[in-house]
Amino acid sequence: MRLAWVAALSFASGIPYGLFTDLIPVLLRSHGATLGQIGLLSTLALPWALKFLWAPAVDRLGTRRRWIGAAQLGLALVLVGLAWSGANVSPAYLALILALVALSATQDIAIDAYTIELMDRSELGPANGTRVTAYRLGWIFAGGLLVAASAPLGWTAVLLVGAAIFLGLAALARLIPPTTVEREPHQPLLEPLRELFTRPAIGVAVLFVLTFKVGDLALVPMVKPFWVDSGYSVQQIGWVQTTLGVGASIVGALAGGLATQRLGTFHALWVLGAVQALSNLTYWAAAVTGAQTAMMYGAAVVEQFTQGLGTAAFLTFLMTLCERRYAATQFALLSALYRVGGIAAGALSGVMAERVGYANYFLFTFGLALPAFVLLPWLRRTLARD
């Protein structure tokens, strides 16, 4: 039953990310937005990188259930606003996207902390396999199924469907069972950060967190524009994600969780991280061979599968670094750190792709993934506390 709650909450957590990375770029590109404008949307992901700033409030005030429910209600209202704003890059539209990300980040803080409190440390491998699977299902629901549904229904209707989903999730949040972990409501504000950053070898761990996913995060903003510019319809883009993508994501996430439990976190980061990095080359291969259907579909499947593998190992690593009493603040900071490099790379992605072409850009994202592996030998000391 605990895994069922983890799955439901992780599904909710994945929906805003699918909207931000997949649906909105397709919507805007279909309405004439430039690659530069779409790439710059990555800067609106900043609340995901800065969520540690208000994570202490989630640790100290209210319950996880109330934070989750309030964030989901806010997300429903934002989607209603997007549905009636039209597809443009006006200040009002950008403000709604920023609100979407901020509310998503707040929801993530509470859900991540709740998961750490709910599961035993020995269960984190399988739990993260479940989390990644459900998260990617939410991502694919928003970035795949809703994109495909936009052809017969229109963009306004699919955004309103998303709003209705979040209203239902907000109601479901009232049923979340409490955890038994004792929190310290009067702890010094900076105590979670002091506890984390005074550990041995934490500097190496932070550098690794900053670099492990940067190649993956740099790839994502240009994937959907590449599909659009290669002549694929929104139905094709959506259904590739919801048919081939769902199966690949589920298998990858579950396999990643089991592999992390079997190999141990350190070896899983080596093996699964390498496979994740190599997957960027599939989009390079698709670009240099003329975006043929078989290559594009193959790239989509491989990307989804390997992201599931690598993310399961990475989340387990982040969670092993967290002290359970300070779960919200510490996990928020660690998960935010890995987005910093991705936001910078994403902001430049459109400009770079326009200048060097999709093929060279995808090859560049593979290179961005390599520095993290130089740091892995020094991580044993940090992982020894697992």
Secondary structure as UniProt FT lines:
FT   HELIX           2..18
FT   HELIX           19..23
FT   HELIX           24..30
FT   TURN            31..32
FT   HELIX           35..40
FT   HELIX           41..45
FT   HELIX           46..50
FT   HELIX           51..53
FT   HELIX           55..60
FT   HELIX           64..83
FT   TURN            84..85
FT   HELIX           91..118
FT   HELIX           121..123
FT   HELIX           124..140
FT   HELIX           141..145
FT   HELIX           146..153
FT   HELIX           155..172
FT   HELIX           173..175
FT   TURN            185..186
FT   TURN            189..190
FT   HELIX           191..197
FT   TURN            200..201
FT   HELIX           202..212
FT   HELIX           214..229
FT   TURN            230..231
FT   HELIX           234..239
FT   HELIX           240..245
FT   HELIX           246..263
FT   HELIX           265..278
FT   HELIX           280..288
FT   TURN            289..290
FT   HELIX           293..320
FT   HELIX           324..326
FT   HELIX           327..368
FT   HELIX           371..375
FT   HELIX           376..379
FT   HELIX           380..383
FT   TURN            384..385
//
